[in-house]
C-alpha cells in the first residue's frame, strides 16, 4: 500500500461546471444543445500567436506542428456568427456573471472591483478563434474541510469549448453548439498530505456548493474535473477530463503508480480513459498564453451588487444536510447521496409540489437511476425533469405505486414519444382497487389452504407486483387468512 505522505503527494484541482443559463456567454444563442442535424459545416486552420511579452506557448507550438484541419458543425438556434468567429462577441451574459459571483462568495472569495476578460491561447481546434475567453471573478477563497481551510485560489467565468465528434487522418470534426456555454472554473491551492480518497471528497464538497445554487447544469459532459499530480522529486502532470467524481481517486492512484514506475517524469498534459488510466495529449502549457480581450471593456463590480447577492445566497449544504435528516427524515447516508446528486434541485422541487414520501423520491434519484444506468439499453438522458414531475404526480394521486417506478422509467426511457400514462398501460402497471386485491387474495388462499401466510403473501405479490403497495398486500392477506 502506498504511503502518500511519504512520497509527498501533491495535487491541485480544477473543477468545471456548466451554468444553467438561457443564453450563451457572449451571444443570445440557446445553451440547450438539443439540435441534432447541423445546417452547415465550416473549416478552419489555426496558428499560434505571440503573447503580450512576445513569446509563443509551447503547447500552442505543439498543436500547430500537428497540422490538423478543423471542421465545425453549425446548428440553427444554438450557434451564430460569434461561435463561427465571424463577428465580435456581444456583451457578457449578466445572469452568468451573477451566478459565478454567488459561487465566489460562497467560497469566501475576494471579489475584484473590476473584471477583465482575457484570451487564453488554445489551438487544438476546440475554439474557432484559437483562444478561450476567461475572467477571474473571485480570489483567495477557502473551503472548510476536516477542520482545515482548503485554499480556493481563483474562481473564473469561462466560455465552454466545442465538443469533438470525430478525428481521422488529421481532420477533426467539432459540434459548435457547446462552444460559448457559460462555465465556472474553481481552482484549489496545493493539496498536500491528503489521500486520493480525501482529494475526491474535497472535489465532492466543491461540487455540492456549486449545485446548491440551483444554477448549474447536470448530465454527461456538464462537469469536468482536472487534477494536477506530482510526487517527491517529480514533475507536475495535469490530467484533464475526469467526468465522473467517483473516478477521481482512482485516476490519482494510477497516476502515482505510473510516476513511481518511471525513471524520470516529464511535465505534460494527459487525458483520462474510462478505466482511470491516462494518455499523453500534449506538453504542459506555460504562462505565455494569456492576453487581454479587446472586444469587451472591463466590467466594474459595484458594492451594491455584491451586497444584493450576499442577501440571496442559497442555504449552506451543512444546514441542508441537517434539514434533510431532521425534517425530511432521510437517513444520514441517503441525505448525503441526494446532496451529492445532480438531481438535488429537482428532488427539492418535487417534495414541495407533491405529497410523496421524501425517502421514496430520494431513492429514485440515487438508487433506481443508478441501477438503470448500468444497463446498456437505457438512455437516462431521455428522462427529463418534466417526466419525473409527471411520474411523482401520478404517484401522489395513487395512479401508480412506488414498486412500479423502476419498470415505468425503464419503459419510458426507451419510448420517449409515448405518454407516461400510456407507458403504464402498455406494461400493465395500472393500480388495482382494494376490492380487486381482496378478491385476488381470497382466490389465492382458497387454492393454497395448506400453505402458511408468508407463502400466500409471496404468491399474491407475484400476481399484483407493481400494481399495489406491498404493505397493502400484507395487510389484506392477514385480514383474510
C-alpha positions as CSV (number, residue, x, y, z in Angstrom):
1,X,0.0,0.0,0.0
2,X,1.3,3.4,-1.0
3,X,2.1,5.9,1.8
4,X,1.0,9.1,0.1
5,X,2.6,11.3,2.8
6,X,5.9,9.5,2.5
7,X,6.0,10.1,-1.3
8,X,5.0,13.7,-0.8
9,X,1.8,13.6,-2.9
10,X,0.8,17.0,-4.1
11,X,-2.5,17.7,-6.0
12,X,-4.4,20.6,-7.3
13,X,-8.0,20.6,-8.5
14,X,-9.7,22.5,-11.3
15,X,-13.5,21.9,-11.2
16,X,-15.5,23.0,-14.3
17,X,-19.3,23.2,-14.2
18,X,-21.6,24.4,-17.0
19,X,-24.0,27.1,-15.8
20,X,-27.7,26.6,-16.5
21,X,-28.4,29.9,-18.2
22,X,-30.8,30.6,-21.1
23,X,-28.2,32.1,-23.3
24,X,-24.5,31.6,-24.1
25,X,-21.8,33.7,-22.5
26,X,-21.3,36.2,-25.4
27,X,-24.4,35.9,-27.5
28,X,-28.1,35.1,-27.4
29,X,-27.9,31.5,-28.7
30,X,-29.5,28.7,-26.7
31,X,-27.5,26.6,-24.3
32,X,-29.8,23.6,-24.6
33,X,-27.7,21.5,-27.1
34,X,-30.8,19.7,-28.3
35,X,-30.5,20.1,-32.1
36,X,-29.3,17.0,-33.9
37,X,-28.7,18.0,-37.5
38,X,-26.2,20.7,-38.5
39,X,-27.2,23.2,-41.1
40,X,-23.7,23.9,-42.3
41,X,-20.1,22.9,-41.8
42,X,-17.1,25.3,-41.9
43,X,-13.4,24.5,-42.0
44,X,-10.5,26.3,-40.2
45,X,-6.8,26.1,-39.7
46,X,-5.2,27.5,-36.6
47,X,-1.8,29.2,-35.9
48,X,-0.1,30.2,-32.7
49,X,0.3,33.9,-31.8
50,X,2.7,35.6,-29.5
51,X,1.6,36.6,-26.0
52,X,1.9,40.2,-24.7
53,X,5.5,39.5,-23.8
54,X,6.3,38.3,-27.3
55,X,6.6,34.6,-26.5
56,X,4.8,31.6,-28.1
57,X,3.4,29.0,-25.7
58,X,5.0,25.5,-26.1
59,X,1.6,23.8,-26.1
60,X,0.4,26.1,-28.9
61,X,3.5,25.4,-30.9
62,X,3.0,21.6,-30.4
63,X,-0.6,21.7,-31.6
64,X,0.4,23.8,-34.6
65,X,3.0,21.3,-35.7
66,X,0.3,18.6,-35.8
67,X,-1.0,20.4,-38.9
68,X,-4.7,19.4,-38.5
69,X,-7.8,20.7,-40.2
70,X,-10.8,21.6,-38.1
71,X,-14.4,21.2,-39.3
72,X,-17.3,22.7,-37.3
73,X,-20.9,21.7,-37.4
74,X,-23.3,24.6,-37.0
75,X,-26.8,24.4,-35.5
76,X,-29.6,26.9,-36.3
77,X,-30.6,28.3,-32.9
78,X,-27.6,27.2,-30.9
79,X,-24.8,28.9,-33.0
80,X,-24.3,32.2,-34.7
81,X,-21.5,34.3,-36.2
82,X,-19.9,34.7,-32.8
83,X,-19.2,31.0,-32.5
84,X,-18.0,31.0,-36.1
85,X,-15.6,33.8,-35.2
86,X,-17.1,35.9,-37.9
87,X,-18.3,38.8,-35.7
88,X,-17.2,40.3,-32.3
89,X,-18.6,39.0,-29.1
90,X,-21.7,40.5,-27.6
91,X,-21.8,42.0,-24.1
92,X,-21.1,39.5,-21.2
93,X,-24.1,37.4,-20.0
94,X,-25.1,39.2,-16.8
95,X,-27.0,36.1,-15.5
96,X,-23.8,34.0,-15.8
97,X,-21.8,36.7,-14.1
98,X,-24.2,36.9,-11.1
99,X,-24.2,33.1,-10.7
100,X,-20.4,33.0,-10.6
101,X,-20.3,35.9,-8.2
102,X,-22.7,34.0,-6.0
103,X,-20.4,30.9,-6.1
104,X,-17.3,33.0,-5.4
105,X,-19.0,34.5,-2.3
106,X,-20.0,31.0,-1.1
107,X,-16.3,30.1,-1.2
108,X,-15.4,33.2,0.8
109,X,-13.5,34.8,-2.1
110,X,-12.4,38.4,-2.5
111,X,-14.2,40.0,-5.5
112,X,-12.2,42.3,-7.7
113,X,-13.5,45.8,-8.3
114,X,-13.0,45.3,-12.0
115,X,-13.5,42.2,-14.1
116,X,-11.2,42.0,-17.2
117,X,-12.0,39.4,-19.9
118,X,-8.8,37.7,-21.1
119,X,-7.9,35.5,-24.1
120,X,-6.1,32.2,-23.5
121,X,-4.4,30.6,-26.4
122,X,-6.0,27.2,-27.3
123,X,-5.2,25.9,-30.8
124,X,-6.4,22.3,-30.6
125,X,-9.5,23.3,-32.6
126,X,-11.9,23.4,-29.6
127,X,-12.3,27.1,-30.1
128,X,-12.8,28.6,-33.6
129,X,-11.0,31.8,-32.6
130,X,-7.9,29.8,-31.3
131,X,-8.4,31.2,-27.8
132,X,-10.8,30.8,-24.9
133,X,-12.3,33.8,-23.2
134,X,-12.0,33.7,-19.4
135,X,-12.3,36.2,-16.5
136,X,-11.3,35.9,-12.8
137,X,-14.3,36.6,-10.6
138,X,-13.1,35.6,-7.2
139,X,-9.7,35.3,-5.5
140,X,-8.2,34.0,-2.2
141,X,-11.2,32.0,-1.0
142,X,-11.4,28.8,1.1
143,X,-13.4,25.7,1.8
144,X,-13.5,24.2,5.3
145,X,-12.7,20.5,5.3
146,X,-12.0,18.4,8.4
147,X,-11.2,21.5,10.5
148,X,-8.8,22.9,7.9
149,X,-9.1,25.6,5.2
150,X,-8.7,24.4,1.7
151,X,-7.3,27.3,-0.4
152,X,-9.5,28.3,-3.3
153,X,-7.0,30.3,-5.4
154,X,-9.4,31.5,-8.0
155,X,-12.9,31.2,-9.4
156,X,-13.3,32.1,-13.1
157,X,-16.1,32.6,-15.6
158,X,-15.3,31.0,-18.9
159,X,-16.8,30.0,-22.2
160,X,-17.0,26.2,-22.8
161,X,-15.2,24.7,-25.7
162,X,-16.7,22.9,-28.8
163,X,-17.3,19.2,-28.4
164,X,-15.3,16.8,-30.5
165,X,-17.3,14.4,-32.8
166,X,-14.6,12.6,-34.8
167,X,-10.9,12.7,-35.6
168,X,-9.4,10.8,-38.6
169,X,-6.3,11.4,-40.8
170,X,-5.6,14.8,-39.4
171,X,-9.2,16.0,-39.8
172,X,-11.1,16.9,-36.7
173,X,-14.8,17.5,-36.5
174,X,-16.4,19.5,-33.7
175,X,-20.0,20.5,-32.8
176,X,-20.2,24.2,-32.2
177,X,-23.3,24.3,-30.0
178,X,-21.3,23.7,-26.8
179,X,-18.9,26.5,-27.6
180,X,-19.8,29.6,-25.6
181,X,-21.9,27.9,-22.9
182,X,-21.0,29.7,-19.6
183,X,-18.7,27.7,-17.4
184,X,-17.4,28.2,-13.9
185,X,-13.9,27.1,-13.1
186,X,-12.8,26.6,-9.5
187,X,-9.1,26.1,-8.8
188,X,-7.7,25.0,-5.5
189,X,-4.3,25.6,-4.0
190,X,-1.9,22.7,-3.4
191,X,-3.4,19.8,-1.5
192,X,-0.6,18.3,0.5
193,X,-0.9,15.5,2.9
194,X,-4.2,14.2,1.7
195,X,-5.0,10.7,0.3
196,X,-6.7,10.3,-3.1
197,X,-10.0,9.5,-1.3
198,X,-9.8,12.7,0.6
199,X,-9.0,14.7,-2.5
200,X,-12.0,13.2,-4.2
201,X,-14.1,14.2,-1.1
202,X,-12.9,17.7,-1.4
203,X,-14.0,17.8,-5.1
204,X,-17.3,16.4,-3.9
205,X,-17.8,19.3,-1.5
206,X,-16.8,21.8,-4.2
207,X,-19.4,20.3,-6.5
208,X,-22.0,20.3,-3.7
209,X,-21.6,24.1,-3.1
210,X,-22.0,24.7,-6.9
211,X,-25.1,22.6,-7.1
212,X,-26.6,24.4,-4.1
213,X,-27.1,27.5,-6.3
214,X,-29.6,25.6,-8.4
215,X,-27.9,27.2,-11.4
216,X,-25.5,24.5,-12.8
217,X,-26.3,22.0,-15.5
218,X,-26.3,18.3,-14.9
219,X,-25.7,15.2,-17.0
220,X,-23.0,13.9,-19.3
221,X,-20.5,16.5,-20.4
222,X,-21.7,19.2,-18.0
223,X,-18.9,18.7,-15.4
224,X,-15.2,18.2,-16.0
225,X,-12.6,17.7,-13.3
226,X,-8.9,18.3,-13.9
227,X,-6.2,17.3,-11.4
228,X,-2.5,18.2,-11.2
229,X,-0.4,15.4,-9.6
230,X,3.2,15.3,-8.5
231,X,5.3,13.2,-6.1
232,X,8.7,13.8,-4.4
233,X,11.4,14.9,-6.8
234,X,8.9,14.6,-9.7
235,X,7.3,16.9,-12.2
236,X,3.8,18.2,-12.4
237,X,1.4,16.3,-14.6
238,X,-2.0,17.7,-15.5
239,X,-4.8,15.2,-16.0
240,X,-7.8,16.5,-17.8
241,X,-11.4,15.5,-18.4
242,X,-12.5,13.4,-15.4
243,X,-16.2,13.5,-15.8
244,X,-17.2,11.0,-13.0
245,X,-16.5,12.1,-9.4
246,X,-16.1,8.5,-8.3
247,X,-13.2,8.0,-10.7
248,X,-11.1,10.9,-9.4
249,X,-9.4,8.9,-6.6
250,X,-8.6,6.0,-8.9
251,X,-7.1,8.4,-11.5
252,X,-4.8,9.8,-8.8
253,X,-3.8,6.4,-7.5
254,X,-3.0,5.1,-11.0
255,X,-1.1,8.3,-11.9
256,X,1.0,7.9,-8.7
257,X,1.8,4.3,-9.7
258,X,2.7,5.4,-13.2
259,X,5.1,8.1,-11.9
260,X,6.7,5.8,-9.4
261,X,7.5,3.3,-12.2
262,X,9.3,5.9,-14.3
263,X,13.0,6.8,-14.0
264,X,12.0,10.4,-14.9
265,X,8.7,12.2,-15.0
266,X,8.2,14.9,-17.6
267,X,5.8,17.8,-17.2
268,X,2.9,17.1,-19.5
269,X,-0.9,17.1,-20.0
270,X,-2.7,13.8,-20.1
271,X,-6.3,12.8,-20.8
272,X,-8.4,10.4,-18.8
273,X,-9.5,7.0,-20.1
274,X,-12.8,5.4,-19.0
275,X,-10.9,2.9,-16.7
276,X,-9.0,5.6,-14.8
277,X,-5.7,5.3,-16.8
278,X,-4.4,8.2,-18.7
279,X,-2.8,9.0,-22.1
280,X,-0.4,11.8,-23.2
281,X,-2.0,14.5,-25.3
282,X,0.4,17.5,-25.2
283,X,3.2,19.3,-23.3
284,X,2.2,21.2,-20.2
285,X,1.1,24.8,-21.1
286,X,3.3,27.6,-20.0
287,X,2.4,31.1,-18.8
288,X,2.9,32.8,-22.2
289,X,-0.7,32.2,-23.4
290,X,-2.8,35.0,-21.9
291,X,-3.6,38.4,-23.4
292,X,-6.4,41.0,-23.0
293,X,-9.8,40.6,-24.8
294,X,-10.1,43.8,-26.8
295,X,-13.7,43.5,-27.8
296,X,-15.2,43.9,-24.3
297,X,-14.3,46.7,-21.9
298,X,-13.5,46.0,-18.2
299,X,-16.7,45.4,-16.1
300,X,-17.0,47.3,-12.9
301,X,-18.4,45.4,-9.9
302,X,-20.3,47.7,-7.6
303,X,-20.6,47.1,-3.9
304,X,-24.4,47.3,-4.0
305,X,-24.3,44.3,-6.5
306,X,-22.2,42.3,-4.0
307,X,-24.5,43.2,-1.1
308,X,-27.6,42.2,-3.1
309,X,-26.1,38.8,-4.0
310,X,-25.0,38.2,-0.4
311,X,-28.5,38.7,0.9
312,X,-29.8,36.0,-1.5
313,X,-27.2,33.3,-1.0
314,X,-28.6,29.8,-1.0
315,X,-28.9,27.6,2.0
316,X,-25.5,26.2,3.0
317,X,-25.1,22.5,2.4
318,X,-24.4,21.9,6.1
319,X,-27.8,23.3,7.0
320,X,-29.4,21.4,4.2
321,X,-28.0,18.2,5.4
322,X,-29.4,18.7,8.9
323,X,-32.8,19.7,7.4
324,X,-32.9,16.5,5.3
325,X,-32.2,14.4,8.3
326,X,-34.5,16.1,10.8
327,X,-37.4,17.4,8.8
328,X,-37.5,15.1,5.9
329,X,-36.5,12.0,8.0
330,X,-33.9,10.8,5.5
331,X,-31.2,8.6,6.7
332,X,-27.7,10.0,7.0
333,X,-26.4,8.1,4.0
334,X,-29.4,9.0,1.8
335,X,-29.1,12.6,2.8
336,X,-25.5,12.7,1.7
337,X,-26.2,10.9,-1.5
338,X,-29.0,13.2,-2.6
339,X,-26.9,16.2,-1.7
340,X,-24.2,14.9,-4.0
341,X,-26.7,14.1,-6.7
342,X,-27.2,16.1,-9.9
343,X,-30.9,15.8,-9.1
344,X,-30.8,17.7,-5.8
345,X,-32.8,20.7,-7.1
346,X,-35.4,18.5,-8.8
347,X,-35.7,16.5,-5.6
348,X,-36.5,19.6,-3.6
349,X,-39.0,20.9,-6.2
350,X,-40.8,17.6,-6.2
351,X,-41.2,17.2,-2.5
352,X,-42.6,20.7,-2.3
353,X,-45.1,20.1,-5.1
354,X,-46.3,16.6,-4.3
355,X,-47.3,14.6,-1.2
356,X,-44.8,11.8,-1.7
357,X,-42.5,10.4,0.9
358,X,-39.2,12.2,0.5
359,X,-37.3,8.9,1.0
360,X,-39.1,7.4,-2.0
361,X,-38.2,10.4,-4.2
362,X,-34.6,10.4,-3.0
363,X,-34.2,6.7,-3.6
364,X,-35.4,7.0,-7.1
365,X,-32.7,9.6,-7.9
366,X,-29.8,7.9,-6.1
367,X,-30.6,4.2,-6.4
368,X,-33.1,3.5,-9.1
369,X,-31.4,5.7,-11.7
370,X,-28.0,4.3,-10.7
371,X,-29.3,0.8,-11.4
372,X,-30.8,1.9,-14.8
373,X,-27.5,3.5,-15.8
374,X,-25.8,0.1,-15.6
375,X,-28.0,-1.2,-18.5
376,X,-26.6,-0.6,-21.9
377,X,-30.0,-0.3,-23.5
378,X,-31.1,2.6,-21.2
379,X,-30.6,6.3,-22.0
380,X,-31.1,8.2,-18.7
381,X,-30.8,11.5,-20.6
382,X,-34.2,10.8,-22.1
383,X,-35.8,11.1,-18.7
384,X,-36.4,14.9,-18.4
385,X,-37.4,16.9,-15.3
386,X,-40.9,17.1,-16.7
387,X,-41.1,13.3,-16.9
388,X,-40.1,12.9,-13.3
389,X,-42.6,15.6,-12.2
390,X,-45.4,13.8,-14.0
391,X,-44.2,10.4,-12.5
392,X,-44.4,11.7,-8.9
393,X,-47.7,13.5,-9.6
394,X,-49.2,10.1,-10.6
395,X,-47.7,8.5,-7.5
396,X,-49.2,11.3,-5.4
397,X,-52.6,10.7,-7.0
398,X,-52.4,6.9,-6.4
399,X,-52.4,6.1,-10.1
400,X,-49.1,4.1,-9.7
401,X,-47.3,2.6,-6.7
402,X,-43.7,3.0,-5.7
403,X,-42.9,-0.6,-6.7
404,X,-43.7,0.2,-10.3
405,X,-41.4,3.2,-10.7
406,X,-38.3,1.3,-11.9
407,X,-40.3,-0.5,-14.6
408,X,-42.1,2.7,-15.7
409,X,-38.8,4.6,-16.0
410,X,-37.2,1.8,-17.9
411,X,-40.0,1.6,-20.4
412,X,-40.3,5.4,-20.7
413,X,-36.5,5.8,-21.4
414,X,-36.9,3.6,-24.5
415,X,-40.3,5.1,-25.6
416,X,-39.8,8.9,-25.1
417,X,-42.7,9.8,-27.5
418,X,-45.2,7.7,-25.6
419,X,-47.1,9.5,-22.8
420,X,-46.3,8.3,-19.3
421,X,-49.9,7.1,-18.7
422,X,-49.8,5.1,-21.9
423,X,-46.5,3.6,-20.9
424,X,-48.1,2.5,-17.6
425,X,-51.0,0.9,-19.5
426,X,-48.7,-0.8,-22.1
427,X,-46.7,-2.6,-19.4
428,X,-49.8,-3.4,-17.3
429,X,-49.0,-1.4,-14.2
430,X,-52.2,0.4,-13.6
431,X,-53.1,0.2,-9.9
432,X,-55.8,-2.1,-8.8
433,X,-58.6,-1.3,-6.3
434,X,-58.9,-2.6,-2.8
435,X,-61.8,-4.8,-3.9
436,X,-59.8,-6.3,-6.7
437,X,-56.9,-7.0,-4.4
438,X,-59.2,-8.7,-1.8
439,X,-60.7,-11.0,-4.5
440,X,-57.2,-12.0,-5.6
441,X,-56.2,-12.7,-2.0
442,X,-59.3,-14.8,-1.4
443,X,-58.6,-16.8,-4.6
444,X,-55.0,-17.5,-3.7
445,X,-55.9,-18.5,-0.1
446,X,-58.6,-20.9,-1.4
447,X,-56.2,-22.5,-3.8
448,X,-53.4,-22.8,-1.2
449,X,-55.1,-23.7,2.0
450,X,-52.2,-25.8,3.2
451,X,-49.6,-23.0,2.9
452,X,-48.6,-20.5,5.6
453,X,-49.4,-16.8,5.4
454,X,-45.8,-15.9,4.3
455,X,-46.2,-18.2,1.2
456,X,-49.6,-16.7,0.5
457,X,-48.2,-13.2,0.6
458,X,-45.4,-14.2,-1.9
459,X,-48.0,-15.7,-4.3
460,X,-50.2,-12.7,-4.2
461,X,-47.2,-10.3,-4.7
462,X,-46.2,-12.2,-7.8
463,X,-49.7,-11.7,-9.2
464,X,-50.0,-8.0,-8.4
465,X,-46.4,-6.8,-8.4
466,X,-46.1,-3.2,-9.4
467,X,-49.8,-2.5,-9.2
468,X,-50.4,-2.3,-5.5
469,X,-48.4,-1.4,-2.4
470,X,-46.6,-4.3,-0.8
471,X,-47.9,-3.2,2.7
472,X,-51.4,-3.3,1.4
473,X,-50.9,-6.9,0.2
474,X,-49.5,-7.9,3.7
475,X,-52.4,-6.2,5.4
476,X,-55.1,-7.8,3.2
477,X,-53.6,-11.3,3.5
478,X,-53.5,-11.0,7.3
479,X,-57.2,-9.9,7.3
480,X,-58.4,-12.7,5.1
481,X,-56.1,-15.6,6.2
